[in-house]
């Protein structure tokens, strides 16, 4: 019962437009992979990902589980960097709901229980 984790660099995702990024993520999830990005998705990207996933839900693809851990620093310098399009920090974990049984999120930590039957 192996579960595959795939770590994706923001240098792969950031050059993609939103539609291509969402398609890329969904295609990976459909292959029963759990993705971990080295940068958090924006709230808009998460919403769009969930919206697109819901359109594809069927017996073979029950949907996704997603959890984001955002960078906690929010000083003036950090806000300015973010405003100018700089690195957002944090990470996002996305996986097929049939594999992810439990997600526990605390302020600066995420725990995932995954199981493949």
FENVENGI-V409328 format. One record per residue. N is the residue number from 0. RES is the residue in one letter. SS is DSSP state (h for helix, s for strand, l for the rest). Layout:
# FENVENGI-V409328
N:RES:SS, N:RES:SS
This chain:
# FENVENGI-V409328
0:X:l, 1:X:l, 2:X:l, 3:X:s, 4:X:s, 5:X:s, 6:X:s, 7:X:s, 8:X:l, 9:X:h, 10:X:h, 11:X:h, 12:X:h, 13:X:l, 14:X:l, 15:X:l, 16:X:l, 17:X:h, 18:X:h, 19:X:h, 20:X:h, 21:X:h, 22:X:h, 23:X:h, 24:X:h, 25:X:h, 26:X:h, 27:X:h, 28:X:h, 29:X:h, 30:X:l, 31:X:l, 32:X:s, 33:X:s, 34:X:s, 35:X:s, 36:X:s, 37:X:l, 38:X:l, 39:X:l, 40:X:l, 41:X:l, 42:X:h, 43:X:h, 44:X:h, 45:X:h, 46:X:h, 47:X:h, 48:X:h, 49:X:h, 50:X:h, 51:X:h, 52:X:h, 53:X:h, 54:X:h, 55:X:h, 56:X:l, 57:X:l, 58:X:l, 59:X:l, 60:X:l, 61:X:l, 62:X:l, 63:X:s, 64:X:s, 65:X:s, 66:X:s, 67:X:s, 68:X:s, 69:X:l, 70:X:l, 71:X:l, 72:X:l, 73:X:l, 74:X:l, 75:X:h, 76:X:h, 77:X:h, 78:X:h, 79:X:h, 80:X:h, 81:X:h, 82:X:h, 83:X:l, 84:X:l, 85:X:l, 86:X:l, 87:X:l, 88:X:l, 89:X:l, 90:X:s, 91:X:s, 92:X:s, 93:X:s, 94:X:s, 95:X:s, 96:X:l, 97:X:l, 98:X:l, 99:X:s, 100:X:s, 101:X:s, 102:X:s, 103:X:s, 104:X:s, 105:X:s, 106:X:l, 107:X:l, 108:X:s, 109:X:s, 110:X:s, 111:X:s, 112:X:s, 113:X:s, 114:X:l, 115:X:l, 116:X:l
